[in-house]
Amino acid sequence: SIARVTSYINSWIRKQLLISEAMKKININQAEVERKVLDYRYSLIGFEYQNYYIAQNLSAKDSITNKAIEAYYKAHVDNFILKQNIVQGTYIKVPKSAPRTNKVKEMLFSSKEKDFNELESYCLSFSVAYHLSDSSWIEFDKLVVNSPIAEIPNKIQFLKTNPYYETSDGEFLYFLKVDAYQISDNISPLEFVKEDIRNILLNKRKVELARALEDEVYDNAVKQKNFEIFDR
């Protein structure tokens, strides 16, 4: 608490000293400063009201459906070009001292649910880092960060020729199983950009609501004759 108060006081002093120095060194047009402050005040009030209006009017009917996401994706598919290699798969990093490391590959390739559950439990108990295969896509570089695999120079060739890969360094063992991959500069799978599209559509809806608010306020003011424009 004392540290926060001290920090606030120091920050306030610094700002006041800067203002004082500015007043000495440059000519300040006070009228222009006041105009800018007023403009900012009005903009801030308007912005806060828009946020309030959007929060009040953005209801369940505005939820973005999968159908809308798919339609936007198809209409703008050229905007979703991969900038990195992505994969679906499993990655496990465990210390060499971990037990039953010789069973990891067996569990990894098993199609039995009990083996998958056992692998998940194993990773929770012993792994330093892991990602178990599901339907999600993940950037390959992020998946294998801090591993010898990250140092491989030709990642594209590696993905094309290594559906499974094991390696090690001084302390750890690394297991990688690639179920699917997409190479950079190709069109992104819909699932990889789904949340990005959802946010795009949601932001478009917010913009529409903000514009509707401005129109509503203006139209009401016109009807009630709340303002008058005089010709010069």
C-alpha positions as CSV (number, residue, x, y, z in Angstrom):
1,S,0.0,0.0,0.0
2,I,2.8,2.4,0.9
3,A,4.6,1.5,-2.3
4,R,1.5,2.2,-4.4
5,V,1.1,5.6,-2.7
6,T,4.7,6.5,-3.2
7,S,4.6,5.5,-6.8
8,Y,1.5,7.6,-7.4
9,I,3.0,10.6,-5.7
10,N,6.2,10.3,-7.8
11,S,4.2,9.9,-11.0
12,W,2.2,13.0,-10.1
13,I,5.3,15.0,-9.3
14,R,7.0,14.0,-12.6
15,K,3.9,15.1,-14.6
16,Q,3.7,18.5,-12.8
17,L,7.4,19.1,-13.3
18,L,7.1,18.3,-17.0
19,I,4.1,20.7,-17.4
20,S,6.0,23.4,-15.5
21,E,9.1,23.0,-17.8
22,A,6.9,23.0,-20.8
23,M,5.3,26.3,-19.8
24,K,8.7,27.9,-19.5
25,K,10.2,26.6,-22.8
26,I,7.3,26.8,-25.3
27,N,4.4,29.1,-26.0
28,I,1.2,27.2,-25.0
29,N,-2.0,28.3,-26.7
30,Q,-4.3,27.8,-23.8
31,A,-7.5,28.2,-25.9
32,E,-6.3,25.4,-28.2
33,V,-5.5,23.2,-25.2
34,E,-8.9,23.8,-23.7
35,R,-10.5,23.0,-27.1
36,K,-8.7,19.7,-27.2
37,V,-9.6,18.9,-23.6
38,L,-13.2,19.6,-24.4
39,D,-13.1,17.5,-27.6
40,Y,-11.6,14.6,-25.6
41,R,-14.1,15.0,-22.8
42,Y,-17.0,14.8,-25.3
43,S,-15.4,11.9,-27.1
44,L,-14.9,10.0,-23.9
45,I,-18.5,10.6,-22.7
46,G,-19.8,9.5,-26.1
47,F,-17.5,6.4,-26.1
48,E,-18.7,5.4,-22.6
49,Y,-22.4,5.8,-23.7
50,Q,-21.8,3.7,-26.8
51,N,-20.2,0.9,-24.7
52,Y,-23.2,1.1,-22.3
53,Y,-25.7,1.0,-25.2
54,I,-23.9,-2.0,-26.9
55,A,-23.8,-3.9,-23.6
56,Q,-27.5,-3.4,-23.2
57,N,-28.4,-4.3,-26.7
58,L,-25.9,-7.1,-27.5
59,S,-28.1,-10.0,-26.6
60,A,-28.3,-13.8,-27.2
61,K,-29.7,-13.1,-30.7
62,D,-26.4,-11.5,-31.6
63,S,-24.5,-14.7,-30.8
64,I,-22.4,-15.7,-33.8
65,T,-23.5,-19.0,-35.3
66,N,-21.3,-21.6,-36.9
67,K,-23.2,-21.0,-40.1
68,A,-22.4,-17.3,-40.1
69,I,-18.7,-18.1,-39.4
70,E,-18.6,-20.6,-42.2
71,A,-20.2,-18.2,-44.6
72,Y,-17.8,-15.4,-43.7
73,Y,-14.9,-17.8,-44.1
74,K,-16.0,-18.9,-47.6
75,A,-16.6,-15.3,-48.7
76,H,-13.1,-14.1,-47.5
77,V,-11.1,-17.3,-47.8
78,D,-8.2,-15.4,-49.4
79,N,-7.8,-13.4,-46.2
80,F,-7.0,-16.5,-44.2
81,I,-3.6,-17.6,-45.6
82,L,-1.4,-19.3,-43.0
83,K,1.7,-17.4,-41.9
84,Q,3.1,-20.5,-40.1
85,N,3.0,-24.3,-40.3
86,I,0.2,-25.8,-38.1
87,V,-0.4,-29.3,-36.9
88,Q,-2.8,-31.6,-35.2
89,G,-0.9,-34.1,-33.1
90,T,0.7,-35.1,-29.8
91,Y,3.9,-33.7,-28.3
92,I,5.4,-34.9,-25.0
93,K,8.6,-33.8,-23.3
94,V,9.7,-35.9,-20.3
95,P,12.9,-36.1,-18.2
96,K,15.1,-39.1,-18.9
97,S,14.6,-40.0,-15.3
98,A,10.9,-40.4,-15.6
99,P,9.5,-44.0,-15.2
100,R,8.2,-46.2,-18.0
101,T,9.4,-43.9,-20.8
102,N,9.7,-47.1,-23.0
103,K,5.8,-47.3,-22.8
104,V,5.1,-43.8,-24.0
105,K,5.2,-44.6,-27.7
106,E,2.9,-47.6,-27.2
107,M,0.3,-45.5,-25.3
108,L,0.7,-42.7,-27.9
109,F,-0.3,-45.0,-30.8
110,S,-3.0,-46.9,-29.0
111,S,-6.6,-46.4,-30.0
112,K,-7.9,-47.6,-26.7
113,E,-9.6,-45.0,-24.4
114,K,-7.9,-46.5,-21.3
115,D,-4.5,-46.0,-22.9
116,F,-5.3,-42.4,-23.8
117,N,-6.4,-41.8,-20.2
118,E,-3.3,-43.5,-18.9
119,L,-1.1,-41.3,-21.2
120,E,-2.8,-38.2,-20.0
121,S,-2.3,-39.2,-16.4
122,Y,1.3,-40.0,-17.2
123,C,1.9,-36.5,-18.8
124,L,0.3,-34.8,-15.8
125,S,2.6,-36.7,-13.4
126,F,5.9,-36.7,-15.3
127,S,6.0,-34.4,-18.4
128,V,7.6,-31.0,-18.5
129,A,5.5,-30.0,-21.4
130,Y,2.8,-31.9,-23.4
131,H,0.0,-31.5,-25.9
132,L,-2.4,-34.4,-26.5
133,S,-4.0,-34.8,-29.9
134,D,-7.5,-33.5,-30.4
135,S,-9.3,-31.7,-33.2
136,S,-7.6,-28.4,-32.5
137,W,-4.8,-27.0,-34.7
138,I,-1.6,-25.5,-33.1
139,E,1.3,-23.6,-34.6
140,F,4.1,-26.1,-35.0
141,D,6.8,-23.8,-33.7
142,K,4.9,-23.1,-30.6
143,L,4.3,-26.8,-30.0
144,V,7.9,-27.8,-30.2
145,V,9.5,-24.7,-28.6
146,N,12.5,-25.4,-26.3
147,S,13.2,-28.8,-28.0
148,P,15.8,-30.1,-30.5
149,I,12.9,-30.2,-33.0
150,A,12.7,-26.5,-32.9
151,E,16.2,-26.2,-34.3
152,I,15.4,-28.3,-37.4
153,P,16.1,-25.9,-40.4
154,N,13.5,-27.3,-42.9
155,K,10.3,-27.7,-41.0
156,I,8.2,-28.3,-44.1
157,Q,10.3,-31.2,-45.2
158,F,10.3,-32.5,-41.7
159,L,6.5,-32.5,-41.4
160,K,6.2,-34.2,-44.8
161,T,8.5,-37.0,-43.9
162,N,8.0,-37.6,-40.2
163,P,4.5,-38.6,-39.0
164,Y,6.3,-39.8,-35.9
165,Y,9.6,-38.6,-34.4
166,E,11.6,-39.3,-31.2
167,T,14.7,-37.4,-30.1
168,S,16.6,-36.5,-26.9
169,D,19.1,-34.1,-25.4
170,G,21.1,-34.2,-22.2
171,E,18.1,-34.1,-19.9
172,F,14.9,-34.9,-21.8
173,L,13.2,-37.3,-24.2
174,Y,10.9,-35.9,-26.9
175,F,8.0,-37.7,-28.5
176,L,6.1,-36.2,-31.5
177,K,3.2,-37.7,-33.4
178,V,1.7,-35.7,-36.3
179,D,-1.8,-36.6,-37.3
180,A,-2.3,-33.8,-39.8
181,Y,-0.4,-30.7,-40.9
182,Q,-0.9,-27.6,-43.0
183,I,2.0,-25.7,-44.5
184,S,2.4,-21.9,-44.4
185,D,1.2,-19.8,-47.4
186,N,-1.7,-22.2,-47.8
187,I,-5.4,-21.5,-46.9
188,S,-6.0,-21.9,-43.2
189,P,-8.4,-24.6,-42.0
190,L,-11.7,-23.1,-40.8
191,E,-11.2,-24.4,-37.3
192,F,-7.9,-22.6,-36.9
193,V,-9.4,-19.2,-37.6
194,K,-12.9,-19.8,-36.2
195,E,-12.4,-17.6,-33.1
196,D,-10.8,-14.9,-35.1
197,I,-13.9,-14.8,-37.4
198,R,-16.2,-14.9,-34.5
199,N,-14.5,-11.8,-33.1
200,I,-14.6,-10.1,-36.5
201,L,-18.4,-10.7,-36.8
202,L,-19.0,-9.6,-33.2
203,N,-17.0,-6.4,-33.7
204,K,-19.0,-5.7,-36.9
205,R,-22.2,-6.1,-34.9
206,K,-20.9,-3.7,-32.2
207,V,-20.1,-1.1,-34.9
208,E,-23.6,-1.5,-36.3
209,L,-25.1,-0.9,-32.9
210,A,-22.9,2.2,-32.3
211,R,-24.0,3.6,-35.6
212,A,-27.6,2.7,-34.9
213,L,-27.3,4.6,-31.6
214,E,-26.0,7.7,-33.3
215,D,-28.8,7.6,-35.9
216,E,-31.4,7.1,-33.2
217,V,-30.2,10.0,-31.1
218,Y,-30.0,12.3,-34.1
219,D,-33.4,11.3,-35.5
220,N,-35.0,11.9,-32.0
221,A,-33.4,15.3,-31.7
222,V,-34.7,16.2,-35.2
223,K,-38.2,15.2,-34.3
224,Q,-38.1,17.1,-31.0
225,K,-36.3,20.1,-32.6
226,N,-33.6,20.0,-30.0
227,F,-31.1,21.8,-32.3
228,E,-31.2,24.2,-35.2
229,I,-28.6,24.9,-37.9
230,F,-28.3,28.5,-39.0
231,D,-27.0,29.4,-42.4
232,R,-24.2,31.9,-42.5
